[in-house]
Amino acid sequence: MTFFVSLLTGLVFGLGLIVAGMVNPAKVLGFLDITGTWDPSLVFVMVGGIGVAAIGFYFAKRQQHALLGGAMDVPRTRGIDQRLVVGSLMFGVGWGIAGFCPGPAVVSVGAGSVQAMIFAAAMLLGMVIFSALNGFYRRPS
């Protein structure tokens, strides 16, 4: 059951990214180009995503177990530290250079996009470098 729900959730998420145009780097770069020919349409995608996530987190933080019985693992930290700021900046710069973020990149890799494959390889390399330099991710207690 968990596999089926995960597969269905991933397909719906991927379809939403395709419909929103987030798998098109030109559209994403047009959104990021606020001094040129700015395309504000992705604001609606982001606001919608934030709204759905807020509702999900509202209910999830009150649960002990996930709907399918797994452990509920909701982030508890709220602090803004150097790691968060540097990581966010790196994420944003990578998004701005490539026109992809991880979700749309995975969808585009599945569609056979060479540009997305290069991005995904670079992203995976960054994860390996992070793990090597910083040790495996440890949650703050």
Buried (B, 14 or more C-beta within 10 A) or exposed (E): EEEEEEEEEBEEEBEBBBEBBBBBBEBBBBBBEEEEEEBEEBEEBEEEEEEEEEEEEEEBEEEEEEEEEEEEEEEEEEEEEEEEEEEEEEBEEBBEEBBBBEBBBBBBBEEEBEBBEBBBEBBEEEEEEBEEEEEEEEEEE
